[in-house]
Amino acid sequence: MFKISKKLIFEKSSDRLKQESIINVINSFKSKKNNNLFFLLEQRFQWMQKYIRDADIGLEVGAGAGFSKYFLKCKKLFTSDCTNDIHLDFKNIDAQKTNFENESFDFIIASNMLHHTAHPVLFLREMHRILKKRGKLIIFEPYVSLMYQIITYLTKHEGYDFTKNIWDEKLPLNNENDPWDANDAISHLLFDKKIEFQKQTNNIFEIIYEDFSEFLIFINSGGVYSKSFYIPLNLYILKIVKCIDKFLIKIFPKIFALGRKIVLIKN
């Protein structure tokens, strides 16, 4: 990992990206005015289908706008978040303590939400509790590559802190009172050292898949919740850009990759 610095944190007032409301995000998505964003989200969720069966019952935690329902197929997929937004199936749900019954779900999706979690170890333990035997925790998270760090520095959006001790359950990794506060280094602190991860979590999960994705298709998406400038492209050009991304990320993931895909299976 190439680090410009081990810690890069900004005040919310310095964020150069405009934050959109959930309602605006949903309405914009449904209108399909931004083909770039639809393509990005399709790629972000489509890969998960391989780990989801038709008869499965699943849950998305920290679902935000609930995009998973538009791209994934199964018997039933519930959305949840810590908010009380009307489109959610389960409202005011803390993913670190959900109060769902033991072994309720065949799979759980955590897409771009883990870095907003104050206590990731508690989150993993809770996901293990509510997953069925051999259930899957499907994760998509930021990957703090060299390009990601540069973008973070320029936009001053979110931030990262590699100096935190992620295994200290009493130490919050970000602001517990702000659900939008983030530490984009969380997936690195959890998963970069695989042996340490297995040891610290008492082998409750097995990592069965990991890959990296997203560079130009993310930069030119216009943003999901935080909006930015983008150049509209048709589907043919977007597919070409995706191929360029795959080539760059395969050769230089620590420089170009902006996204990280991980699947854990419950032991």
Secondary structure, DSSP 4 states (H G I P E B T S, - for coil): ---S-SEE---GGG--SEEPPHHHHHHHHHHT--HHHHHHHHHHHHGGGGG--TT-EEEESS-TTTTHHHH--SSEEEEB-SS--TT-SB-S-BTTB--PPTT-EEEEEEES-GGG-S-HHHHHHHHHHHEEEEEEEEEEEE---HHHHHHHHHH--S-EETTS-TT-TTS-SS-TT-TT---TTHHHHHHSSHHHHHHHTTT-EEEEEEEEE-SHHHHTS--SSEE-------HHHHHHHHHHHHHHHHH-HHHH--EEEEEEEE-
